[in-house]
Amino acid sequence: MNKVILIGNLTRDVEAATTKNGQAIAKMGLAINERYTNKAGNNVDKTTYLNLTAWGNLAQTCSRHLGKGSKVAVEGKILVNEWEKDGVKRKDFNINVERIEFLSPSRSDEEAAGQGEEEPSGEDPHMDTDNLPF
């Protein structure tokens, strides 16, 4: 079985495109931070960087709602790309995203909040508060 679940922050804005056959694709970078204590008792911070690829409707949703710094939970498959350059064998790993959960406010939510919309006060604007007994 090839399945991974990762939680991290996007390292860049979503790169959205469309393939020649019209399918949406979204490429993203993910930083996964972890902290552990080594044998010497020192705290060690480690960051792992991975590339993510989403397809179709999921790609469109990611490009509309995610941006650099967005915290996400990703479920997908590891794809290994292997090639040779200048006689040196190389590999990179990519996560083919099957499911993504937004763990921070979406970019469209933040943009809407910044457009001067008032927060609801919870009060009825038609109520005459001058005659209330308290």
C-alpha positions in Angstrom: 0.0 0.0 0.0 1.3 3.5 -0.9 -0.4 6.1 1.3 1.0 9.0 3.2 -0.6 11.5 5.6 1.3 14.8 6.1 0.7 18.0 8.0 2.7 21.1 7.2 2.7 24.6 5.7 2.9 25.5 2.0 6.3 27.0 1.1 5.0 29.0 -1.9 1.8 30.1 -3.6 0.0 27.4 -5.7 1.3 27.1 -9.3 -1.9 26.4 -11.2 -1.9 25.3 -14.9 -3.9 23.2 -17.3 -2.6 20.2 -19.2 -2.8 19.9 -23.0 -5.9 17.8 -22.6 -7.6 20.4 -20.4 -7.1 18.9 -16.9 -6.3 21.3 -14.1 -3.1 20.8 -12.2 -1.8 22.5 -9.1 1.8 22.3 -7.8 2.7 23.2 -4.3 5.7 22.9 -1.9 5.1 21.6 1.7 7.4 22.1 4.7 6.9 19.6 7.5 8.5 20.7 10.8 9.3 18.3 13.6 11.1 18.6 16.9 12.8 15.8 18.8 15.4 15.3 21.5 18.6 13.6 20.4 20.7 11.2 22.4 22.7 14.1 24.0 19.4 15.5 25.3 19.4 18.5 22.9 16.2 19.7 21.2 16.6 19.4 17.4 14.4 21.1 14.9 14.1 19.5 11.5 12.2 20.5 8.4 11.5 18.2 5.5 10.4 19.7 2.1 8.2 17.9 -0.3 6.5 18.7 -3.6 2.8 18.2 -4.0 0.7 17.8 -7.1 -3.1 18.0 -7.2 -5.3 17.3 -10.2 -8.8 18.2 -11.5 -11.3 19.8 -9.2 -9.0 19.4 -6.2 -6.3 21.4 -8.1 -8.8 24.2 -8.8 -9.9 24.3 -5.2 -6.3 24.5 -4.0 -5.5 27.3 -6.4 -8.5 29.3 -5.2 -8.1 28.9 -1.5 -4.4 28.2 -0.6 -1.3 30.3 -0.6 2.2 30.5 0.9 2.1 29.7 4.6 -1.3 27.9 4.5 -1.4 25.0 7.0 -2.8 21.8 5.4 -3.2 18.1 6.1 -2.5 16.1 2.9 -3.3 12.5 2.1 -1.8 11.0 -1.0 0.7 8.7 -2.7 4.5 8.9 -2.9 5.7 9.1 -6.5 9.5 8.6 -7.1 11.0 10.3 -10.2 14.3 8.9 -11.3 16.6 10.2 -14.0 20.3 10.5 -14.9 22.1 13.8 -15.5 25.7 14.1 -16.4 26.2 10.4 -15.6 24.8 10.9 -12.1 21.6 9.0 -11.1 19.1 11.3 -9.4 15.8 10.9 -7.6 13.1 13.2 -6.2 9.9 12.5 -4.4 6.5 14.0 -5.2 3.2 13.5 -3.3 0.2 13.0 -5.6 -2.5 14.6 -3.5 -5.8 12.6 -3.2 -7.3 14.6 -0.3 -6.4 17.9 1.4 -7.8 19.6 4.5 -7.3 23.3 5.1 -6.1 23.8 8.7 -5.9 27.6 8.5 -8.3 30.2 7.0 -8.4 30.0 3.2 -6.9 32.8 1.1 -10.4 33.7 -0.1 -11.7 34.0 3.5 -8.8 36.3 4.4 -9.3 38.5 1.3 -13.0 38.8 2.1 -12.2 39.8 5.7 -9.9 42.5 4.4 -12.5 44.1 2.2 -14.0 46.3 4.9 -16.9 44.0 5.7 -18.2 44.6 9.2 -18.3 41.8 11.7 -21.8 41.1 12.8 -22.4 42.6 16.3 -25.1 40.2 17.3 -27.5 43.1 17.8 -30.7 43.6 15.9 -30.2 46.9 14.0 -34.0 47.6 14.1 -34.2 47.3 17.9 -34.6 50.5 20.0 -32.0 50.0 22.7 -32.8 53.3 24.5 -35.9 51.8 26.1 -34.3 48.6 27.4 -34.4 48.2 31.3 -30.7 47.3 31.5 
